[in-house]
Amino acid sequence: MSRDFTGTVHRLVSTLLFLFLAGCGAADVTVLSTRTSPDGILVAENLLTGDEGNGRLLIRGKDGSEHHFDFTHGLADLFLRWSDDRNLEVWTEEPQPEFINSFRLGDVWVIPKVYGGHSHKWLESTSSENDSRKDMIMVHADKVVSAFSSSTNGTLRLCVLKIGAAESPNQTAADVELTVHVNSGCNRRRPCGAIDSRFTLDERPNVDHQTTLTSATISAIPSYNRIPTGDRGISLRGEFLEESAASLLDRLNGASITLDFVRDFSGPEIRYNLPISSLKSSLDTFRTCVGDADMLWLRH
């Protein structure tokens, strides 16, 4: 895949995710992601503003103070990380002409960073999954949890499957939520399908600084999961596109999957091996909901 084509895909998917996250312009301001300073006094927010999808970096304090910096287009794949109580790193895939150099925003020193090629950990990979169990977290079957739900609105059906490794009865250490969009009104022989994803890694790293989840996928399948969400730097949204979506559905027919994570762009892989044979009831219901949806409909 050429760099130009890859860049086009990135921008297209980012735009589509923006429309989804922003409710298609329903709100004047949409919070894409937030990050609280280590001392809990300041909150940095990545915002989408206005009908034209402009971006804004907002820093607000518990005392009610606010300072912001506007840029001409929103960046869904922008990551926020505090290096200390008053220094905020703003990570983007490419240098942004509006904030190439560090600058002060209120009491905070804002430091632009570029993550570049590190973002493509599982985007263009063509290698098969490494089945070695070295450094893999093996999850016992009785610690694997799942949930399924569905809804229908006209010709659109949503099939939602959540799979995770339980840390306690009410909390998972790592999980993924897959939402399959099945559209029977797309004027194709088969319903059109697409898969949105949300990954969460709530395992506490043994470090004394903020960390950020920056890549995730299932069983090393190439995918686009790099839209940070939430306040703690532990969740990502994204999509499995075309062949990757079809490969994912096939993988769910197997005996196990891995949930694969990377923190801070170039950190070591964190891999959870989850046996899924015991999830037969949830998986069968999920498969029935998805039916014969065509994940490659754009190519027909």
Salt bridges, closest charged atoms under 4 A:
ASP39 OD2 - ARG86 NH1 3.01
GLU45 OE2 - ARG60 NE 2.86
ASP70 OD1 - ARG56 NE 2.59
ASP70 OD2 - HIS68 NE2 3.74
ASP77 OD2 - ARG226 NH2 2.85
GLU89 OE1 - ARG81 NH2 2.96
GLU93 OE2 - HIS10 ND1 3.56
GLU93 OE2 - HIS120 NE2 3.37
GLU93 OE1 - ARG226 NH2 2.87
GLU129 OE1 - ARG251 NH1 3.18
GLU129 OE2 - ARG271 NH2 2.89
ASP142 OD1 - HIS140 ND1 2.99
GLU167 OE1 - ARG204 NH1 3.69
ASP196 OD2 - HIS181 NE2 2.69
ASP202 OD1 - ARG204 NH1 3.53
ASP202 OD1 - ARG232 NH2 2.67
GLU203 OE1 - ARG263 NH2 3.61
ASP208 OD1 - HIS209 ND1 3.62
GLU242 OE1 - ARG299 NH2 2.92
GLU243 OE2 - ARG299 NH1 2.54
ASP260 OD1 - ARG271 NE 3.33
ASP264 OD1 - ARG81 NH1 2.68
GLU269 OE2 - LYS121 NZ 3.06
ASP284 OD2 - LYS280 NZ 2.56
ASP284 OD1 - ARG287 NH1 2.80
ASP294 OD2 - HIS300 NE2 2.76
